Amino acid sequence: MKKMNAKTLFPYVLDHKPGFLLSWFLYRLFKRVRIDENMKESLKQMQKDGLIVYAVKYRGRLDYLLYHYNYRRRRLPYPKIAFDLNISMLLPFSRFVKIIFSQVSAFLRSGRRPSPYAAGFYKKAILEHTTSLLFLVDPKGFLARFIHEEKDPLEFLIETQPELDRPIFIVPQLILYQKSPEKDPSSFSSLVFGFQDHPGPIRKIILFFRYHREALIDFGRPLNLHSYLHDQPAGRSSAEMASAIRNLLIEDIDNQKRVILGPIVKSRQQIKEIVLMNPGVNTKIESLAESDFKKLKSLRKKADDYFEEIAADYNGAYVRIFHKILTWFWKKIYQDIDCNPTELARVRDWARRGPLIYIPSHKSHIDYLAINYVLYNYNMHIPRVAAGVNLTFWPMGHIFRKCGAFFIRRTFRDAALYAEVFNQYIKTLLQEGFPIEFYIEGGRSRNGKLILPKTGFLAILLQAYQQGFCKDLIFVPASIVYDRVLEEKSYQKEISGAGKERESLRNMIKARKFLNKKYGKVYIRFDEPFSFKEYLGPESAPQDARRALADHIARAINAVTLVTPRSLVALAILTVHRRGFLLSELTATVSTLIDFMARHRIPMQAALKNNEQMVRETISLMMAWKIVEIMEDTTGTEENFYFVDDERKIELEYYKNNIIHFFIPYSFTAVLLLSGHEEEKDPERLIRDYAFLQDLFKYEFIFEKDAAAAPKVLSALAYFREVGFLTAHNTLPRRDTVTKLGYTKLPIWAGLIKTFLESYWIAVKVLNREKEKTLTKEDLLKNMVYMGKRFYKLGVIDHIGALSRLNFQNALNWIQQDLFDENSGENDGWNRERLAGLAQKLYELSHYRL
């Protein structure tokens, strides 16, 4: 700010650079204080466009000095003036003396204490666009206004704004010294040391010196005062507007604090009493007791046990310690956690509107840790996470519970009281304002695809909304993709028919071998959050929307799934290079796929922009991981030949399936174009056959409900024509012929679905051999795995991924529930004629022309 010309000097300006000793002290004190990086450019832009006035909730010299020093050090607009805050003790001695003399002289001349408002001190500063800071809740300032009729800083800004040619931006901000949630403010320590929201001098000193390394400066939504005044009705007084703006800014700061710290935490005992004393829980207990007093007591004890089994026991100290352990863990086994700051900023913004419901894809036990680690680093309160009861083993169950996990059984069958206690616990979490994280797939994906969504947990959330436990639900779909999942070996065993290994301390100790390996990157992407209230609209009932909402969330997760180098190279190898490849051949296939994805705006990792380098680096990495092997050319005249062993192809299937959903409509259409004997393809037949495939694979992929086949087929045909895979004939109806280039390229897409066609064909062949429905489902699946291995060894099928037990399960479900009605009792055996017809159709589709 320019030197003040006013005759009276005031102790509210700090516009000089501190001396060497003070600078050194402030640097040591404040160097670790962090700031929301996303606001830096916004602050600089606001300074260019207008004038910045920072707004903080409570008065404090230490806080002001922290803001001043950190903004100045980061070359951001820093507050040179603090409204109504005497900072004499921070000024150089010579200046301090001048101010004292000036103040005394003014008092002797006028007989009263000089006012910076009446003297034009503040007005001059604002007209010169000096960045400043004001306090929203200021007891001293209030008394000065109430008793001495001093100006309200906000009212002063409102009256000054019309004299400026640029807007005043009021930027709410706060300083947090720790991320621990605030507790109920009725404790003795709060009475002695001040509430956490407004710590007294003793608490603030303790907090600062204990947590200054964790201190964070965060911001609310800037208010454009010029725009605000423009929107106000004529005749509204400046005092009214100042009061409204003050309340708006305070609410914004409080909301931002809730985003970071979460709601004010009740003790676990308080939560237990709320849950167990709920009328619904007590009604269920009384109903089950059937007026038997002993049974009533036993059921109440059981309800208490259920709560202890379910409920989280969040502890900030555990979270901080575990976060440090995770930081070491990530550096040990992963190269990086790749996330998009813009998406996280968007999620933070939505957190103000209601309880966030995070719904990520579920590929690994690491998912729990990765999401919460990213949110904690991004200064957001970590959610209460729904974890399987299988994770309660010691010591991890205890640690997870202390870090916010609550535990859920796989099924509520024959457990009516457990279900009631669990439902009420979730409703209480929402009522208290806690964010929640759950996995809509119900369990980890063993084959890399998103599992069809389950609706049980979603139903509880919707019921809570319907019953008024929360005003809205903010759903946050998210996708997690790994270069390698830690559980890939166990997944391969399960897909091949082995039983699932139970989680235990012993297995965790055995897993220490993972610490000696590097597993690449973890990629997390968040879709645009959405409000359930807005999604639902005014007419629909919440529970009526459950199935559609689940599918909508699943498609949103798929839509933001990132295509990574490993998943794309795995897809390219398994579609047309299963037997082996030259690097140039693989690069050409990858280039074709990248062109497709770019045209359709599919999210891709940045490394895919340089596809040749990316392919070389990915193959080198896969060779280091013993996935790809090389047959070197000894003559020096040919390229080296690369190949993947059968066991490793199963591993690649997992990563191919991470991104298969982007290609399904084109894969269906490619198979139909390459199968059959006719040269000219009838679009009507293509549409009918596409509808058949869509129904056939309804348990494999997530399709839009009642989605018509015609638009998908026509869109795929248009793309294939555009890139030269088809030649269109000027006939009605319009027919297409596959070009020479098409016969080369279409197998890339067709190969994606061929794995599933072969699985379903094997399943039908096995069932067709069974004269009666005497075998159990488990026996049928074992027969399918055996028959699939025989067919693969004989060369009848091409894809070893077709031997997946999961594919066989889905095929059996479709045959029993859709091809035949298993509940109809129509016949005791399989309809061999229909099965034979289906087998022939699947064989023809899976053995298309190459």
BELJOHU-V217310 format. One record per residue. N is the residue number from 1. PSI is psi in radians with two decimals (* if undefined). OMEGA is omega as a letter, one per 30 degrees, with the letter a starting at -180 (* if undefined). BURIAL is + if it has 9 or more other C-alpha atoms within 8 Angstrom, else -. Layout:
# BELJOHU-V217310
{{N;PSI;OMEGA;BURIAL} {N;PSI;OMEGA;BURIAL}}
This chain:
# BELJOHU-V217310
{{1;2.55;l;-} {2;2.71;l;-} {3;2.41;a;-} {4;2.32;l;-} {5;-0.21;a;-} {6;2.54;a;-} {7;-0.64;a;-} {8;2.29;l;+} {9;2.60;a;+} {10;2.59;a;+} {11;0.78;a;+} {12;0.15;a;+} {13;2.27;l;+} {14;1.52;a;+} {15;0.30;l;-} {16;2.78;l;-} {17;2.26;a;-} {18;2.67;l;-} {19;3.07;a;-} {20;-0.87;a;-} {21;-0.75;l;-} {22;-0.70;l;-} {23;-0.77;l;+} {24;-0.75;a;-} {25;-0.79;a;-} {26;-0.65;l;+} {27;-0.80;l;-} {28;-0.58;a;-} {29;-0.73;a;-} {30;0.04;a;+} {31;-0.48;a;-} {32;-0.03;l;+} {33;2.24;a;+} {34;2.85;a;-} {35;2.58;l;-} {36;1.89;a;+} {37;-0.50;a;-} {38;-0.29;a;-} {39;-0.19;a;-} {40;-0.93;a;+} {41;-0.62;l;-} {42;-0.73;l;-} {43;-0.75;l;+} {44;-0.67;l;+} {45;-0.69;l;-} {46;-0.62;l;+} {47;-0.64;l;+} {48;-0.65;a;-} {49;-0.33;a;-} {50;-2.47;a;+} {51;2.36;a;+} {52;2.27;l;+} {53;1.98;l;+} {54;2.52;l;+} {55;2.16;l;+} {56;2.76;a;+} {57;-0.82;a;+} {58;2.64;l;+} {59;2.51;l;+} {60;2.16;a;-} {61;-0.69;l;-} {62;-0.75;l;-} {63;-0.75;l;-} {64;-0.76;a;+} {65;-0.65;l;-} {66;-0.81;l;+} {67;-0.85;a;+} {68;-0.86;a;+} {69;-0.79;a;+} {70;-0.71;l;+} {71;-0.69;a;+} {72;-0.75;a;+} {73;-0.56;a;-} {74;0.11;l;-} {75;0.70;l;-} {76;2.84;l;+} {77;2.07;a;+} {78;2.59;a;+} {79;1.93;l;+} {80;-0.41;a;+} {81;2.39;l;+} {82;1.99;a;+} {83;2.13;l;+} {84;0.43;l;-} {85;1.99;a;+} {86;2.02;a;-} {87;0.59;a;+} {88;-0.70;a;-} {89;-0.22;l;-} {90;-0.05;a;-} {91;2.73;l;+} {92;2.58;a;-} {93;-0.74;a;-} {94;-0.71;a;-} {95;-0.67;l;-} {96;-0.76;l;+} {97;-0.76;l;-} {98;-0.73;a;+} {99;-0.74;l;+} {100;-0.84;l;-} {101;-0.72;a;-} {102;-0.75;a;+} {103;-0.75;l;+} {104;-0.73;l;-} {105;-0.74;l;-} {106;-0.70;l;+} {107;-0.74;a;+} {108;-0.60;a;-} {109;-0.71;a;-} {110;-0.33;a;-} {111;0.14;l;-} {112;2.88;a;-} {113;2.30;a;-} {114;2.46;l;+} {115;2.25;l;-} {116;-0.39;l;+} {117;-0.88;a;+} {118;-0.59;a;-} {119;-0.10;a;+} {120;0.22;a;+} {121;-0.90;a;+} {122;-0.67;a;-} {123;-0.74;l;+} {124;-0.72;a;-} {125;-0.75;a;+} {126;-0.72;l;+} {127;-0.43;l;+} {128;0.19;l;-} {129;0.77;l;+} {130;2.20;l;+} {131;2.36;a;+} {132;-3.14;a;+} {133;2.44;l;+} {134;2.83;a;+} {135;2.31;a;+} {136;-0.64;l;+} {137;1.81;a;-} {138;1.67;a;+} {139;-0.75;l;-} {140;-0.74;l;-} {141;-0.67;l;+} {142;-0.77;l;-} {143;-0.66;l;+} {144;-0.69;l;+} {145;-0.71;a;+} {146;-0.72;a;-} {147;-0.85;a;-} {148;0.09;l;-} {149;0.65;l;-} {150;2.78;a;+} {151;2.57;l;-} {152;2.23;a;+} {153;-0.70;l;-} {154;-0.72;l;+} {155;-0.67;l;+} {156;-0.75;l;+} {157;-0.68;l;-} {158;-0.73;a;+} {159;-0.44;a;-} {160;-0.47;a;+} {161;-0.75;a;+} {162;-0.37;a;-} {163;-0.11;a;-} {164;2.59;l;-} {165;-0.05;l;-} {166;2.76;a;-} {167;2.68;l;+} {168;2.19;l;+} {169;2.02;l;+} {170;2.04;a;+} {171;1.84;l;+} {172;2.45;a;+} {173;2.84;l;+} {174;2.74;l;+} {175;2.24;l;+} {176;2.29;a;+} {177;-0.27;l;+} {178;2.76;a;-} {179;0.09;a;+} {180;2.37;l;-} {181;2.61;l;+} {182;2.47;a;+} {183;2.95;l;-} {184;2.16;a;-} {185;0.62;a;-} {186;0.13;a;-} {187;2.83;l;-} {188;-0.69;a;-} {189;-0.59;l;-} {190;-0.65;l;+} {191;-0.63;a;+} {192;-0.81;a;-} {193;-0.03;a;+} {194;2.67;a;+} {195;2.71;l;+} {196;-0.60;l;-} {197;-0.60;l;-} {198;1.38;a;-} {199;2.50;l;+} {200;3.07;a;+} {201;-0.72;a;-} {202;-0.85;l;-} {203;-0.70;a;+} {204;-0.71;l;+} {205;-0.77;l;-} {206;-0.83;l;-} {207;-0.78;a;+} {208;-0.86;a;+} {209;-0.37;l;-} {210;-0.63;a;-} {211;0.24;a;+} {212;-0.42;l;+} {213;-0.31;l;-} {214;0.05;a;+} {215;2.49;a;+} {216;2.30;l;+} {217;2.18;l;+} {218;2.91;a;+} {219;2.62;l;+} {220;-2.81;a;+} {221;2.17;l;-} {222;2.52;l;-} {223;2.12;l;-} {224;1.84;a;+} {225;-0.63;l;+} {226;-0.80;l;+} {227;-0.66;a;-} {228;-0.83;a;+} {229;-0.62;a;-} {230;-0.57;a;-} {231;-0.08;a;-} {232;2.57;l;-} {233;2.61;l;-} {234;2.46;l;-} {235;-0.09;l;-} {236;2.28;a;-} {237;2.71;l;-} {238;-0.55;l;+} {239;-0.72;l;-} {240;-0.79;a;-} {241;-0.66;l;+} {242;-0.73;l;+} {243;-0.74;l;-} {244;-0.74;l;-} {245;-0.70;l;+} {246;-0.82;a;+} {247;-0.69;l;-} {248;-0.78;a;-} {249;-0.71;l;+} {250;-0.77;l;+} {251;-0.68;a;-} {252;-0.73;l;+} {253;-0.75;l;+} {254;-0.71;l;-} {255;-0.71;l;+} {256;-0.63;l;+} {257;-0.66;l;+} {258;-0.61;l;+} {259;-0.71;a;+} {260;-0.80;a;+} {261;-0.30;a;+} {262;3.13;a;+} {263;2.87;l;+} {264;2.21;a;-} {265;2.21;l;+} {266;2.73;l;-} {267;2.81;l;-} {268;-0.60;l;-} {269;-0.70;l;-} {270;-0.76;l;-} {271;-0.73;l;+} {272;-0.78;a;+} {273;-0.67;l;-} {274;-0.77;a;+} {275;-0.91;a;+} {276;-0.39;l;+} {277;0.07;l;-} {278;2.41;a;+} {279;-0.62;l;-} {280;-0.75;l;-} {281;-0.77;a;+} {282;-0.63;l;+} {283;-0.72;l;-} {284;-0.74;l;+} {285;-0.82;a;+} {286;-0.64;l;+} {287;-0.74;a;-} {288;-0.51;a;-} {289;-0.49;l;+} {290;0.80;l;-} {291;0.26;l;-} {292;1.98;a;-} {293;-0.76;l;-} {294;-0.72;l;-} {295;-0.62;l;-} {296;-0.82;l;+} {297;-0.73;a;-} {298;-0.71;a;-} {299;-0.63;l;+} {300;-0.69;l;+} {301;-0.69;l;-} {302;-0.67;l;-} {303;-0.70;l;+} {304;-0.73;l;+} {305;-0.70;l;-} {306;-0.74;l;+} {307;-0.78;l;+} {308;-0.61;l;-} {309;-0.62;a;-} {310;-0.87;a;+} {311;2.51;l;+} {312;2.82;l;+} {313;1.15;a;+} {314;2.34;l;+} {315;2.06;a;+} {316;-0.60;l;+} {317;-0.73;l;-} {318;-0.73;a;+} {319;-0.79;a;+} {320;-0.75;a;-} {321;-0.78;a;-} {322;-0.57;l;-} {323;-0.70;l;+} {324;-0.67;l;-} {325;-0.75;l;-} {326;-0.66;l;+} {327;-0.76;l;-} {328;-0.74;a;-} {329;-0.81;a;+} {330;-0.78;a;+} {331;-0.49;a;+} {332;-0.74;a;+} {333;-0.33;a;+} {334;2.57;l;+} {335;-0.64;a;+} {336;2.77;l;+} {337;1.96;a;+} {338;1.99;l;-} {339;2.89;a;-} {340;1.97;a;-} {341;-0.57;l;-} {342;-0.73;l;-} {343;-0.71;l;+} {344;-0.67;l;+} {345;-0.65;l;+} {346;-0.72;l;+} {347;-0.73;l;+} {348;-0.72;a;+} {349;-0.69;l;-} {350;-0.40;a;+} {351;-0.35;l;+} {352;-0.32;a;+} {353;-0.23;a;-} {354;3.10;l;+} {355;2.23;l;+} {356;2.37;l;+} {357;1.71;l;+} {358;2.27;l;+} {359;1.49;l;+} {360;2.83;l;+} {361;2.79;a;+} {362;1.76;a;+} {363;-0.30;a;+} {364;2.78;l;+} {365;-0.37;l;-} {366;-0.38;a;-} {367;-0.79;a;+} {368;-0.76;a;-} {369;-0.72;a;+} {370;-0.84;a;+} {371;-0.86;a;+} {372;-0.61;l;+} {373;-0.79;a;+} {374;-0.78;a;-} {375;-0.73;l;+} {376;-0.78;l;+} {377;-0.50;a;-} {378;0.25;l;-} {379;0.82;l;-} {380;2.52;a;+} {381;2.26;a;+} {382;2.52;a;+} {383;2.90;l;+} {384;2.14;a;+} {385;2.27;l;+} {386;1.97;a;+} {387;2.60;l;+} {388;2.56;a;+} {389;-0.29;l;+} {390;-0.23;a;-} {391;0.23;a;+} {392;0.04;a;+} {393;2.56;a;+} {394;2.47;g;-} {395;-0.10;a;-} {396;-0.60;l;+} {397;-0.75;l;+} {398;-0.78;a;+} {399;-0.81;l;+} {400;-0.74;a;+} {401;-0.72;l;+} {402;-0.39;l;+} {403;0.16;l;+} {404;0.09;l;+} {405;2.44;l;+} {406;2.78;a;+} {407;2.48;a;+} {408;2.40;l;+} {409;2.73;a;-} {410;-0.56;l;-} {411;2.58;l;-} {412;0.16;a;+} {413;2.33;l;-} {414;0.54;l;-} {415;1.11;a;-} {416;-0.71;a;+} {417;-0.73;l;+} {418;-0.80;a;+} {419;-0.70;a;+} {420;-0.77;l;+} {421;-0.77;a;+} {422;-0.82;a;+} {423;-0.77;a;+} {424;-0.56;l;+} {425;-0.77;l;+} {426;-0.73;l;+} {427;-0.65;l;+} {428;-0.71;l;+} {429;-0.77;l;+} {430;-0.70;l;+} {431;-0.63;l;+} {432;-0.21;l;-} {433;0.29;a;+} {434;2.44;l;+} {435;2.65;a;+} {436;2.53;l;+} {437;2.26;l;+} {438;2.88;a;+} {439;1.96;a;+} {440;-0.29;l;+} {441;-0.33;l;+} {442;-0.31;l;-} {443;3.04;a;-} {444;2.46;l;+} {445;2.15;l;+} {446;-0.29;a;+} {447;0.13;l;+} {448;-0.40;l;+} {449;2.74;l;+} {450;2.20;l;+} {451;2.54;l;-} {452;2.35;a;+} {453;2.50;l;+} {454;2.72;a;+} {455;0.03;a;+} {456;-0.95;a;-} {457;-0.66;l;-} {458;-0.67;l;+} {459;-0.65;l;+} {460;-0.76;l;+} {461;-0.77;a;+} {462;-0.63;l;+} {463;-0.68;l;+} {464;-0.74;l;+} {465;-0.78;a;+} {466;-0.60;a;-} {467;0.05;l;-} {468;0.30;l;-} {469;-0.33;l;+} {470;2.65;a;+} {471;-0.40;a;-} {472;2.90;l;+} {473;2.21;l;+} {474;1.84;a;+} {475;2.36;a;+} {476;1.56;l;+} {477;2.48;a;+} {478;2.64;l;+} {479;2.40;l;+} {480;2.21;l;+} {481;2.47;a;+} {482;2.50;l;+} {483;-0.67;l;+} {484;2.37;l;-} {485;2.52;a;+} {486;-0.51;a;-} {487;0.24;a;-} {488;-0.64;l;+} {489;-0.78;a;-} {490;-0.61;l;+} {491;-0.75;l;+} {492;-0.69;l;+} {493;-0.75;a;+} {494;-0.71;l;+} {495;-0.57;a;+} {496;-0.12;l;+} {497;-0.10;l;+} {498;2.72;l;-} {499;2.78;l;-} {500;2.34;l;-} {501;2.34;l;-} {502;2.39;l;-} {503;2.39;a;+} {504;2.93;l;+} {505;-0.66;a;+} {506;-0.81;l;-} {507;-0.59;l;-} {508;-0.70;l;+} {509;-0.71;l;-} {510;-0.51;a;-} {511;-0.05;l;-} {512;-0.32;l;-} {513;-0.41;l;-} {514;-0.46;a;+} {515;-0.22;l;+} {516;0.07;a;-} {517;2.82;l;-} {518;2.32;a;+} {519;0.43;l;+} {520;-2.46;a;+} {521;2.80;l;+} {522;2.32;a;+} {523;2.14;l;+} {524;2.23;l;+} {525;2.42;l;+} {526;2.29;l;+} {527;2.94;l;+} {528;2.09;l;+} {529;2.71;l;+} {530;2.63;a;+} {531;2.27;l;+} {532;-0.64;l;+} {533;-0.77;l;-} {534;-0.65;l;-} {535;-0.73;a;-} {536;-0.72;a;+} {537;3.03;a;-} {538;-0.32;a;-} {539;-0.67;a;-} {540;2.65;l;-} {541;2.44;a;-} {542;-0.82;a;+} {543;-0.44;l;-} {544;-0.43;a;-} {545;0.02;a;+} {546;-0.89;a;+} {547;-0.79;a;-} {548;-0.67;l;-} {549;-0.75;l;-} {550;-0.78;l;+} {551;-0.67;l;+} {552;-0.76;l;-} {553;-0.75;l;+} {554;-0.74;l;+} {555;-0.61;l;+} {556;-0.69;l;+} {557;-0.81;l;+} {558;-0.67;a;+} {559;-0.53;a;-} {560;0.11;l;+} {561;2.26;a;+} {562;2.30;l;+} {563;2.05;a;+} {564;2.83;l;+} {565;-0.74;a;+} {566;-0.74;a;+} {567;-0.65;a;+} {568;-0.76;l;+} {569;-0.69;l;+} {570;-0.76;l;+} {571;-0.78;a;+} {572;-0.74;a;+} {573;-0.79;a;+} {574;-0.33;a;+} {575;-0.90;a;+} {576;0.04;a;+} {577;0.62;a;+} {578;-0.63;a;+} {579;-0.35;a;-} {580;2.99;a;+} {581;2.73;l;+} {582;2.66;a;+} {583;-0.63;l;+} {584;-0.65;l;-} {585;-0.78;a;-} {586;-0.70;l;+} {587;-0.69;l;+} {588;-0.74;l;-} {589;-0.79;l;+} {590;-0.70;l;+} {591;-0.73;l;+} {592;-0.75;a;-} {593;-0.69;l;-} {594;-0.68;l;+} {595;-0.75;l;-} {596;-0.82;a;-} {597;-0.64;l;+} {598;-0.72;l;-} {599;-0.57;a;-} {600;0.20;l;-} {601;0.79;l;-} {602;2.32;a;+} {603;2.20;a;+} {604;2.57;l;+} {605;2.53;a;+} {606;-0.54;a;-} {607;-0.34;a;-} {608;-0.17;a;+} {609;-0.61;l;-} {610;1.48;a;-} {611;-0.61;a;+} {612;-0.84;l;-} {613;-0.71;a;-} {614;-0.77;l;+} {615;-0.78;l;+} {616;-0.81;a;+} {617;-0.68;a;-} {618;-0.73;l;+} {619;-0.68;l;+} {620;-0.73;l;-} {621;-0.75;l;-} {622;-0.54;l;+} {623;-0.70;l;+} {624;-0.56;l;-} {625;0.07;l;-} {626;0.49;l;-} {627;-0.84;l;+} {628;2.41;l;+} {629;2.80;a;+} {630;2.46;l;+} {631;1.78;a;-} {632;2.47;l;-} {633;2.10;a;+} {634;-0.27;a;-} {635;-0.38;a;-} {636;0.15;a;-} {637;-0.25;a;-} {638;2.84;l;-} {639;2.72;l;+} {640;2.59;a;+} {641;2.33;a;+} {642;2.62;l;+} {643;2.86;a;+} {644;2.23;l;+} {645;2.76;a;-} {646;-0.77;a;-} {647;-0.66;a;-} {648;-0.43;l;+} {649;-0.63;l;+} {650;-0.67;l;+} {651;-0.75;l;+} {652;-0.52;l;+} {653;-0.69;a;+} {654;-0.81;a;+} {655;-0.53;l;+} {656;-0.75;a;+} {657;-0.32;l;+} {658;-0.58;a;+} {659;0.13;a;+} {660;-0.51;a;+} {661;-0.45;l;+} {662;-0.37;a;-} {663;-0.10;a;+} {664;-0.88;a;+} {665;-0.65;a;+} {666;-0.57;l;+} {667;-0.81;l;+} {668;-0.86;a;+} {669;-0.68;l;+} {670;-0.75;l;+} {671;-0.77;a;+} {672;-0.61;l;+} {673;-0.60;a;+} {674;-0.30;a;+} {675;2.89;a;+} {676;2.91;a;+} {677;-0.29;a;-} {678;2.46;a;-} {679;-0.77;l;-} {680;2.22;a;-} {681;2.16;l;+} {682;2.09;a;+} {683;-0.58;a;+} {684;-0.71;l;-} {685;-0.69;l;-} {686;-0.73;a;+} {687;-0.73;l;+} {688;-0.80;a;+} {689;-0.59;l;+} {690;-0.76;l;+} {691;-0.67;l;+} {692;-0.81;a;-} {693;-0.67;l;+} {694;-0.67;l;+} {695;-0.70;a;-} {696;-0.71;a;-} {697;0.52;a;-} {698;-0.38;l;+} {699;-0.01;l;+} {700;-0.76;a;+} {701;2.76;a;+} {702;1.87;l;+} {703;2.74;l;-} {704;2.42;a;-} {705;2.32;l;-} {706;0.46;l;-} {707;2.26;l;-} {708;2.53;a;-} {709;-0.60;a;+} {710;-0.88;a;-} {711;-0.64;l;-} {712;-0.80;a;+} {713;-0.83;a;+} {714;-0.65;l;-} {715;-0.77;l;-} {716;-0.74;l;+} {717;-0.71;a;+} {718;-0.73;l;-} {719;-0.80;a;-} {720;-0.60;l;+} {721;-0.75;a;+} {722;-0.63;a;-} {723;0.11;l;-} {724;0.29;l;+} {725;-0.35;a;+} {726;2.65;l;+} {727;2.20;a;+} {728;2.48;l;+} {729;2.48;a;-} {730;1.11;l;-} {731;2.86;l;-} {732;2.15;f;-} {733;2.75;a;-} {734;2.27;l;+} {735;2.76;a;+} {736;2.61;l;+} {737;2.39;l;+} {738;2.28;l;+} {739;3.01;l;+} {740;-0.73;l;-} {741;-0.64;l;+} {742;-0.73;l;+} {743;-0.40;l;+} {744;-0.70;a;-} {745;-0.61;a;+} {746;-0.53;l;+} {747;-0.35;l;+} {748;-0.79;l;+} {749;-0.74;a;+} {750;-0.60;a;+} {751;-0.43;a;+} {752;-0.68;a;+} {753;-0.23;a;+} {754;-0.64;l;+} {755;-0.79;a;+} {756;-0.63;l;+} {757;-0.73;l;+} {758;-0.67;l;+} {759;-0.82;a;+} {760;-0.61;l;+} {761;-0.75;l;+} {762;-0.78;a;+} {763;-0.76;a;+} {764;-0.71;l;+} {765;-0.75;l;+} {766;-0.80;a;+} {767;-0.60;a;+} {768;-0.35;l;+} {769;-0.26;a;-} {770;2.04;a;+} {771;-0.61;a;-} {772;2.79;l;-} {773;1.11;a;-} {774;-0.48;a;-} {775;2.52;l;-} {776;2.89;l;-} {777;-0.69;a;-} {778;-0.72;l;-} {779;-0.71;l;-} {780;-0.75;a;+} {781;-0.68;l;+} {782;-0.70;l;+} {783;-0.65;l;+} {784;-0.73;l;+} {785;-0.77;a;+} {786;-0.84;a;-} {787;-0.67;l;+} {788;-0.72;l;+} {789;-0.71;l;+} {790;-0.82;a;-} {791;-0.65;a;+} {792;-0.74;l;+} {793;-0.60;a;-} {794;-0.14;a;-} {795;0.24;l;-} {796;-0.61;l;-} {797;2.74;a;+} {798;-0.50;a;-} {799;2.09;l;+} {800;-0.38;l;+} {801;-0.29;l;+} {802;-0.21;a;+} {803;0.23;a;+} {804;2.21;l;+} {805;-0.58;l;+} {806;-0.71;l;-} {807;-0.74;l;+} {808;-0.68;l;+} {809;-0.79;a;+} {810;-0.65;l;+} {811;-0.77;l;+} {812;-0.71;l;+} {813;-0.78;a;+} {814;-0.73;a;+} {815;-0.76;a;+} {816;-0.67;a;+} {817;-0.42;a;+} {818;-0.80;l;-} {819;-0.77;l;-} {820;2.59;l;-} {821;1.86;a;+} {822;-0.29;a;-} {823;-0.04;a;-} {824;-0.48;a;-} {825;0.39;a;-} {826;-0.75;l;-} {827;2.84;a;-} {828;-0.29;a;-} {829;3.05;l;-} {830;2.49;l;+} {831;1.70;a;-} {832;-0.58;a;-} {833;-0.77;l;-} {834;-0.66;l;-} {835;-0.69;l;+} {836;-0.69;l;+} {837;-0.73;l;-} {838;-0.72;l;+} {839;-0.73;l;+} {840;-0.73;a;-} {841;-0.76;l;-} {842;-0.65;l;+} {843;-0.78;a;+} {844;-0.69;a;+} {845;-0.64;a;+} {846;-0.25;l;+} {847;1.02;a;-} {848;2.96;a;+} {849;2.46;l;-} {850;*;*;-}}
